[in-house]
C-alpha cells in the first residue's frame, strides 16, 4: 500500500495553533524515521507527505525530508496560489523532483466565497500547466462552493481530502451524503479515504460508521478515483494507526483484489505520478 496522506512536522507551539489542548498527542515532533517502521509493519511501502503549515518554508522542509527518506515518494506543498508571481514560484519549486502538487487549507478560510475568488481559481488553473495536482481540503458546509470550483477547474487533477470530513461528531451525515453526490459527474476529481475517524467525538467511533462513509465514497467515486490515506499523526487523536488500517480494510473487504489494488496503490501512483 501507499499512504496518500501523511504529515511530518517539528512541533512549534506558536506556529501550530491548530493543535488544540485536546490534541495533545500531536504536540510532538513527527519525522519519517520515527514512523517508517510502524508503517512498513502495516504493509505500506511509501507515502505522500502533505503540508500542514501554510508557508513555502513548510514546502522546503518536506522536500528536504523526501530527499533524505525514500519512504516519502512525493510532496504536496504550499505556495501562495493567489500570488501575482505564481508562475515564477512554481517554476522554482518544480525543480525539486519530489514536488507533486499543492494544497491550500480552505477549511480554515472564513470567507464563504473563498473558492470563487478569481485570483485563487487562476492560481489553481496554473498548476495544470506545470502538471501538478491540487488537494482540496474543506468542511461539509463548503461542499456546494467546492463543486462549482471543481467545475471551473475541469482541466486540473484535484483530490478531495478526507472526503470533505463527514460530521461524525454530530451523528448527522445526511446533508453531507446528499451534497457529495455531485462529485460523481466530475471525473477529474478523486478522493482520499482518510481523516474519517478524526471527525468522531472520540475513540468510541464504530466500524459501522466507517462502513457507511466508505460506502458513500464508493458510490460517488468508485474504485477508479479513490485512494487510502492515514492522515498520520492526526489520526492518533481518535485512533491508533493499526486500528484505522484494519477499519478501512474491513470497509473495503467486499471488493475484488484488482479493485483493492487500485485504491491501495495504483490510483495514488497514477494521480501523483510517482
N, C-alpha and C positions, 0 to 999 in steps of 0.2 A: 504493500500500500504506500501511497504518497500522501502526506498530510498537506492539504491545500491551504491551511491557515494556522500558522504558529507565530507567536510573539517572542521577542527577546528584548531585555532591557537591563540597564544599570539603574536601579531604583533611585529616584530623586524626588524627595518629598515636595519640594517647591514646584517642580515641573509636572509631576504625575498626580495632579489634584483630583483626577477622575477616580483614583483608587481610594475609596472611602474607608472609614474605620471597620465596617463590616466585611471589607475585602482584605483584611489584614494579612492573609496568606500571600497576597500579591506584593506586599511591601518588602520584597527581597530582590536580589539580582537573579535574573534568569538568562543563562547562556547555553548555547548548544552543547558544550562539553558537560554541562550538568544533566541535560535531559536526553542526549542521544541514545545512551544505553537503554533507558526506560522505553523510548520509542521503538528501538530495534527489537526489544523483547516482545513488543506488541505487534510486530510484523511490518513496521514502517521502514522504508529504505531511503526516505528523503522527505524534505518539506519545503514549503514556500514560506519565507519569512515576511510577515506583513507589518507595516508601520503601526505604531501606537501613539507616537508624538508627531504633531504637525510642524515639521521642520526639515529642511534639507540636511541638517546635521544628523537627524534620525536615519535618513536615507543612506548617507555615507557610512554611518555606524553599522547598519545592516549589511551593506555591501562589503565592508571590511570583515565582518563575521563570515560572510559567504566565501570570501577569498581564503579564509583560514579553515573552513569546515565544509567538506564535500557533502555532508548531510543536507546543507542548505542548497537546494537546486535552483532557487530563484528568489528574487526580492520584489515585493510590492512596496514601493516607497511613497514618499510625499513630495510634492512640488506645488508651488502656487499656480494652480490651473487658471487663475484669473489675472495672472501677470501679463503685462504688455510684451514682455520678452520671453514668453513661454517657449517659443521655438528654440531660442538660444539655450535655455536651461535644459530642455530635452536633448538638444544636440550634445551638450556637455555630459549629461547623466547616462546617455545611451552608449558612451564609450566603455562603460562597465558591462561586461558580458552578462552578469547575473541579473541586471535590471530587466524585469518582465512587464511591469505595469505600475500604476499609481492608484492611490486612494485618498479621498477626502472624507473627513468624519462628518458627513452630512447630518447624522443623527444628533449632533451637538449644535446645529445651526438653529437659532431661534426664528429666523425669517422663514415664514411658511412658503414663501415664493422663491426660496434659495435656488432650487433646481430649475427654475425658469429664467435665472439670470443669464443674459446674453453672453457676458464675459466668461461665465463658467461653462456654458454649453460649447462656446468656441474653443476653450481650453481642452475640454474632453474630446472634442472632434479632432483636435490637433494630435492627440495620442495615436489615432488611426494612421496618420501619415508617417509615424515613426514605428508602426506595427507593435504598439504597446496596448496593454489591457487596462480596463478600469474596474476597480472594486467598488460596488455601490453599497454603502453602509447606512441603513435607515431604520427608523422605527415604524410600526404599523400605521400610525397616523399620517405618514409621509408616502404611503403606497400610491395614492392617486397621482400625486405630482411626479412620483418616480416613473410611473407608466408613461406619462406624457414626455418626460425627459428621455426615457429609453426610445420612445418612438421618434424623437427628434435626432437621436444619435444612432440611426439604424445601420451605419457602416462601422460602428465601434464594437469590439468584443467587450461585453460587460458581464460581470458576475455579481449576483445578489448575495451579499454576505449574510450568513446566519438566517437565511430565509425570511429576512425582514423582522426577525425577533417576535415570533408569536407570543402574545402576552399570557404566559402560563401563570404568572403571579395572580392575576385576576380570575383566571379559570375560564374566562370568556374569550374564545378564539374564533367565534363565528364570523365577526366582521373581517378579521384577518383572512380567514378561509375564503370569504367571498371576494375580497379585493385582490388577492394574489392570483386569482384565476386568470386575470388579464395577461399575465406573462406567458400563458400557453401559446399565444399567437405571435410572440416576439422571439423568433428563432435565434436571434443574435445575443440573447441574454441567457446565461447559465445561472446556477445557484449552488451554494455550499450547504451541505447538511452539517451544520456546525452551530455552536452557540445556543442550541435549543434549551438545554437544562440550566444555563446561566440565567434564563428569564423566569425560572421557577422561584417559588417563595424561599425554598431551602433545599436540603438534600432529600426531602421526602417526595420528590417527583417520582412518577411511576413509568414503567415500560409502556403502559397503555397510552400515556400522554405522548411519548416519543413516537410510538407507532402511528398515532393519529396525524401528527405533524409530518412525519416522513411519508405517510400515505398521500397526503395532500401534495407534497413535493413531487412524488412520483406521478401523480395525476396531471400536474401542471407542466412539469419539465421533462418527465420521462427519463429513462436511464441514459439517454444520449447527452443530457445537459445538466447532470448532477455530479458533484464531487464531494468527497467526505473531508471534514476538517476537524481538528481537535480543539481549536481556539485555546490551546495551552499557552500560558498557565491560567488564563481567565477561567477555564473550565473547573479549576480546583476550588473555586468559590462554592460550587454546589455538587461536586463530584470528584472522584479520582479519575485519572486517565483510563485506567483499566475498566472501570465501570462504564464510562462513556463508550469505549470501544466495543464492549460486549453489548451495549444497548443499541448502537447503530447497526451492529452486525445482526442482531436479532430482528430489528425492524426491517432489514433488507433480506432476511433469511429466505423469503419465498422466491427470490429472483434466480435466474439461471446463472451459472458460473460466468458466462460471457457478459451478462448484464452487470454482475458484481465487479468484474474486472474493469469495466468501463468506469464505474462510479469510484472504485478504489484506486485506480491508477491511470487508465488510458485518457479519460476526459481531462484530468488536470495536466497531463503531459501535453495533450494537444492544445488546450486553451492557453497555457502559459508558454507553449513552445519550448519545452525543456530539452 
